[in-house]
Amino acid sequence: MNNPSQNAIPINPIAISLARAFLGRLTASLLRRTVIPLLLLTAGLAFVQPCAATPSEWAYTGSLNNARTGHTATLLSDGKVLVVGGSVDFDYLVSAELYDPATGTWSLTGSLNTGRTLHSATLLPDGKVLVAGGSNPSFLKTAELYDPASGTWSYTRNLGNAHSDHVAVLLLDGRVLVAGGGSTNTAELYDPATGKWSLTGSMSSPRTYIRNAAALLPDGTVLVSGGKGMHEEGEPGGQIYHPDTGTWTSGGPGSIWNHTVTLLPNGMALAAAGFTAECSCSGCCSYFTEDEAWLYNPTTGATTPTGSLNVARYLHTATLLPDGKLMVAGGVNDDSLLTSAELYDSASGTWSVTGFLNTARLAHTATLLQNGMVLVTGGSTGEFSSGTELASCELYDTGTAAATSIKGAGFINGQGDQASFSVRARLTGNQVKGSFSFSDPAASLTITDAPVRRLSISGNTATFNGKADLGGGVKATFNVIAADNGPGTSDTLSITISNGYSAGGTLIDGNIRIE
């Protein structure tokens, strides 16, 4: 499990907590547990002029106006990136900044009303950004909305409970699920139409250090993996949230925290690396940085191991690239900050090393831009009270421009007869605009101009979903996988609907264009 790295930077022995030492917030229980040495490094670059990256390599771009860690980065509808809050030198930041990929520079925008770190930021269907919870230094209930049109923040209704280092996921119906974090197992739903929060079902146990450990699954449910709560070895399993019933069931990887979870184009969720423990008795624990990875299959409910990373790490980032591979970057090992990055290939189930970051960092952010590049921002060089928060930012060139749209129409084999479909949808930032229609007369099934809520494009394959009115007051979630196989090869489309319907295969007639 414990995997040292040749590309790591040696660390001087400075005691930190096993999970949030870089932010200097230890609970009483964690103070009694094993701590790990981390690095005290020198300050980051004050400002670096942007330069062009080469494929599979990293290059510096413009630096943030304010160094920060524990912040959020959100791709806006116009292609710019909004970085919000975080902390530096025990100061909880109110500042927010915008990155313009066209110029490689940052500009300050309106400030938060309440400084915060370890919060969540969610792009809403109307283009606004919801920031919720966090710490300052106690756990927060407040939430704010950013309006890109005016560049200003305004309070929205408070959460029912305080959440920090929690998960936040935009559901197919446009509501936002916030769950766990801090010391709570509660979950809440934010309705952008009313600006109100409402409590929903609670998870089986409190869990935190799960900020990057959730994924919206193709059927509209949400996986929350692992976390740290009541159990010294981490929460023993994941949880699946069902929006239709407001309830949770068990499922997915557990006994891991400060890891990442990403939905892959094949519909499986990949949990990568993180922190874990082995305990022989209460308080008799050994802690490890993990190099293992696991796949959760929503169809079967099974969690299975896949290829191990080359370098164990936690507090890293995970980014799905345009070609369908997953990149993890940076983080920290048991005794080293990391510059290394790796690519996961779902076809082979293996990891390969790619270009190294120029600056080792943990608790940073990584955002896939509309031009196909990956932007890494800020982070820290070590433990909060003695490490250095970073302003430097870097770009990774994937070598592949990101496709942003799907359009097509045709026929597939339905249940007993041909079924027709049509789709037109475009991804702008994290926002989707478009509709999907489907008809299978033999199954008495018709979907007419249902809004597409999620669109993910990887290579020649698009995955999209949404909710449709099937008539008679029946609403259902549809999930579609479509492939543009190019000239001379028939395209394919498959559809599953939450009412139990499924169909798919090679198009009998028609075509699909992904570009």
N, C-alpha and C positions, 0 to 999 in steps of 0.2 A: 504493500500500500504506500509506504513512505518512499518517495521517489525523488532523490536529489537531482539537480540539474546542472549541466556544464555551462548553460547560458545564464546562470543566475548570478546575482551580485551578493557577495558574502555579507552577513549581517552581524553586527556587534551584539552581544547579549544585553538586550533591554527587555525587561519583563512587560508582557502585555496580556490582555485577556484572550481567551481562546476564540472569541468571535467578534467582538466590537471594540477591541482595544484601540484601534485606530481612531475611534471617536471618543475614547476616554469615558465610556459610560458602562460601568460594571454593576451588575446587580449583586446583592449581598451573597446570593448563592454562588455566583460565578467567582467571587473573590476567594472562595474557599477551594476552588478547583485549580487544576494544573494550568499553568500559563506557558506561553511559548516565547522564545526570544525572537525579536524582530529588529529591524534596522533603523539606525539614525543616519539619514543621508543628508547631503547638502541641498540647498534650495534649488528649485527648478528654474527653467529659463524664464526670464522676465518677458521677453517678446522675441518671436522668431518670425521672420518674413515667410509667407507661404511659398512653397515650391512644388513643382510637379512630382508626383510619385511615379514609379515604374511598376509594372505588373508584379504582384506578390511581394511588394516591398512597402515599407513605411517611410513617410517624409513629413517633416514638421510643416504645420500650417500656422496661421495666426494664433497668438496666445489669447486666452481669456483676459478680460480686464481685471478680474478678481480670481486669485487662486481659490480652489474649493475642492472639497471631497464630501461624499454623502449627498450629492446633488442629483438632479434629474436632467435628462436631455430628451426632448420631444421633437420629432420631425413634424413641422407644420404643413398645412395644405399648399403653401406657396414654395415649398422646398427648403425653406430656412429651418434652422435648428434652434429651439428655445431651451436654454440652460437656466435652471432655477435653483436658488437657495444653496444649501450645503453649509459647511462650516470651515473656518480657518482660525487657528489660534484661539480656540474656545469661543469664537464669535459666531453666532447663528445668523447667516446672511439673509438679508431681504432682497439683495440685488438679483436681477435677471438679465440675461444677455441673448442676443440673436447672432447666429453665424450665417453668413452669406456665402454659399459655395462658389458663387460667381467671382467673388473678390478674395475669398479666403480670409476674411476679417470679421471681427466681433464688434458689435455696438450694443451699448446699454439700452435697455427698454425699461418700462415701468417697474417699480419695486413692489414686492409683496407687502401686504399690511403686517404680516407676522413673519419674522425670520424663522427658518426651520431647516432641519436636516433629516435624512432618512424618511422623507415623505414619499408620496406617490404623485405622478403627473400623468393624466390620461387625456388624449385628444378626443373630444366629443364630436358627434356627427355634424354639428353646426360649425366646426372649426375652432371653437374655443377650447381652452385647456383647463381641466379641473385638477387642482392641487389639493391633496387631503392629508391631514394628520402630520406625523413627524414628531420631532423633539425640539425643545427649546427651554431649558434642558429637559423638562418633564414632558411626558407624552401629551400630544395635542389632540383636541377635538375639532379645531377650526378647519375650514375649507375655503378656498378662494378660486375665482374664475379669472382667467386671462383672456382678454379680447384682442386678437391680433390686429383688428381694424383700428383700434384706438391706442394699443400698446399699454393698456391699463389693467389693474387688478381690482376686483370687488369681492367682498365676502359673499358667500352663499350660506345656506343653513349649516349649522354645526352637525358633526357626526353625533350619534347617540353615545358612543364610547370612544375613548382615546385609542389611537392606533399609531404604531411607529415600527419601521422596518417590516411592513406588512405587504400584502399583495393587493393589487388593484387591476381589474380586468374589465374591459368594455364588452358587454354581452351583445348577442345578436339583436336584441330588441332595443338597443341604444342606452340601456341603463348601465351603471358602473357598479361592480361588486368590489367591496373592500372587506378584507377578512384577516383576522389574526393580527400579529404584531404586538410589541410591548408585552403585556402580561395577560392578554385576553384571547378567548376562543370565539368571540362574537364576530358576526358578519353583518354587513349593512348594504343596502342598495340605494344608489343615488339616481333620481329621476330628473334628467335635464329639463323635462317639460314643466315640472313644478318647482324645481330647485330644492326638493326635500329629500331627506334620508329616511329610510324605514328599515327596521331590524328584520333580518331573515334568519333562517336556521343557523345554529352555532356549530362549529367544528367539534370534533370529539374531545379535543384538549387544547389548551393554549399553545401557541407556537409562534416563534419569532425567527429573525435571520432568514426570512423567506421572501425578501424583496424582489428577487429575480427568479423565484421558484414556482411560477404559475404559468399555465397555458390554457388558452381557449381551445377546446377540442372541436373536431369537425361537426359533431352532433349538437354543439351549443353548450355542452357541459364544461366545467372548469376543473382542471387538475391543479391541486396545491400539494407540492411534494415536500415531505420531511419537515424540517424546522426543529427548533430547540424549545422545549417547554418543561413539562413535568418530569421527563425521563432524562437521566444523565447521558444516555447513549443516543439522545435525539428521539423525536417522536417516531415510533416503530413503523409507521406506514403513512402513505399519502391520503388525501381526501378528495372526493369528487363532488362538486356542487351541481345540483340539478335545478336550473332556474324555474322550470315548470312547476315544481313542487316546493321549492325553497328549502330543500333538505340536502344533507350530505351523506355519502356512503364511503366506505373504505376503498382505496385503490391507489396504485402508483408507488414509486420508490419512497423509502423512509430511512430513518436513522442516519440522516445527513443534513447539514445546514451550511449556509453561506455558499451554496452551489447555484447552478443555473438550470433552467428548464426551458426547452425550445420545441415548438411544434415543427416537425419536418414535413416536406412536401408529400411524403407517403402516408401522412395522417397519424404517424406515431409521435410521441413526445420523448425527447432525449433529455435525461438528467445527467449533467456532467460535473465530475470532480466534487469539491467541497470539503467539509470538515466532519470528522466522525470520532467515535470513541469506543473503546472496549473496556467494560467494567467487570471486575471479579466480585465486587461487593459495593454497597453504597459508599461513595466517596473514594473508592479504589479504582480509579479510571486512568487509562492511558489514551492520549488524544493523538489523532493522526490526520495528516493532509491526504486526501483521497485522490488516486489517479484513475479510479474506475468510472464507468459510465453505464447507464441503464436505459432500456427502451420500454415505454409503456404503450401497450396496444389497446386503444379504446374499444375495439371490436370484441376482443376476447377478455379484456380486463387483466391480462397477464403482464407482469414486469419481468424482463429478462436482461441479463448482462450483455453488453456489446463490447467492442474493442476498448482497451484501456488507453488513456492518454499517454504520451511520451513523458510528460512531466506532471506530477501531482500539483494541485493548486486549489486555492479558494479565494474569494473576493475578486474573481476574474470577471470578464464579460463574455457573452455568447451572442453571435450575430449570424443570422441566416443570410447567405450570399445569393446573388442572382442565379448562380449555376446550381443551386440546391445544396451546396456544401455548407457546413456549419463551422464558423471560426470562433475559437476561444482565444483570448489574449490577456496577457499580464496576470496579475494576482500575486499571491505569496505562497511559498512552500514552507516547510517547517522551519527553515533557517535562512531563507533567501527570498528577496523580491525578484520578480521575473520580468524579463523582456520578451520571453518566448511566446509564440502564437502557433496554433495548430488547426488543421482542417480535418473535419470528420466527413467521410464519404459514406452515405447511407447504403450505397450499392454493395460496398465491400465490408462495411462495418468496421473500418479501420481509421486511424488518425495518422496524419503526416505533418511534419514540421514545415511551416512557411516562414516568411520574413519576420525578423525580430523588431520589436518596438525600439525606438531610439532611447526612450526613458522608461526604466522599470517603474511600475505603478500598480497600486491596488485601489479598490473602491472607486474606480473611474466609471465612465459611461462609454458606450459604443453605439453608434447610430448609422444605419445604412442610408446613404443619401440617394436622391433620385438619379444622380449620375453614375450610380453603381459603386461609388467609393464608400469606405467605412471611416467615420470620424470618431476618434477617441478623444475625450476631453478630461482634463484635470486628474483628480485622484490624489493619492498620498504616497509618500516614500516610506511610511512606517507608522508606528504607534503615535496616536494623536498628540500626546503631550510632549513628544520629543521628535517626531517625524516632521516632514515638511509637506504642506499641501501644495499642489501643483497648479500652475496656470497654463502650462504647455499643452498643446494639442497636436495630434498626428492624423495623417490620412493614409489609408491602405488602399492600393489600387487593385481591385479584383480582376481587372482586365476584361470585364464584361459589363456592358451597359445594361441597366435594369429595364426590362420590359414593363410597361405600365398599363396595357389595355388588352382586352379580349373582345372579339366580336365573332358571331357565327350563327348559322342556322342550318337545320337539316333534320334527318330522321335516323333513329336507332331502333333496334328490336326492343319492343316493349313486352308487356305480359300478355302474349297471345296475338299481338298485332304490332304494326309500326307505331312508334311514338315520335312526335315532333317536338323540336325545341328551338328557341332563339335566345341569344344573350348578347348584351352590349354593356360593357362596364369598363370604367377607367379608374386607376389608382393615382391620386394626387396627394403626395405626402403619405399620411396614414389614413386619408379619407377616400371613401369609395363612392362613386356615383354610377348608377346603372340599374338594369332590370333584367329579369329572367322569366321566360315563359316556357311552359311544358304541357304537353297533352298526350295522354294515353287513353283513347276511347274505350279499349277493351277492359281497362281497370277503372273506368268512370272517374278518371283523375284529370283535373285541369288546374294549372297555375297560370295566372295572367298578370304579367308585368309586376312581379314581386320584386321589391327592392333588394339589390345585392348589398349585404352588410359587411362582408369580409371578402377580400380578394388577395390571394397570395400567388405570385408568379415565380416559378423556378425553371429556368431554361425554357423548354418548349411546353411546359405543363402549367396550367392554371388551376388553382383550387379556390372555389368560392362557395359562399353559403348565405342563408338569410331565412326569413320567416314568410310563410305564405298562407293566405286564406283559401282553404280547400272547399269552402261553401258549407252551408248549414251550421255556421258558427264554429267549424273545426279549423284550428290553426295548427300548422306543423312547420318544423325546421327542415329545410332541404340542404343537401351537401352535394356538390358537383365537382368532379375532376375531369378536366378537358385537356387534350393534347393536340397541339398543332405539329403534325409530323412532316410537314414540308411537301414540296411538289413531288408527285408520283407515288405518294404513300397516303393511304386513307387515315384520316384523323379519327380520334376516339373520344367518347364521352360516357361517363357513368354517373348515375344519380342515386342517392339514397334519401329517403324521407322518413321522418320520425314516426310516421303512422305505420311503418313496416314495409312500405313500397321500395323496390330497388329495380334498376334496369341499367343496361349499358353495353358497350362494346364498340366495334368499328361502325362508323357512319355508313348507312346504306346510301345516303345521298346528302349533299351539302358540304360545308367546310367550316373550319375554325381558324381564325387568325389571331395570333398572339404577337404583339409588337410593342 
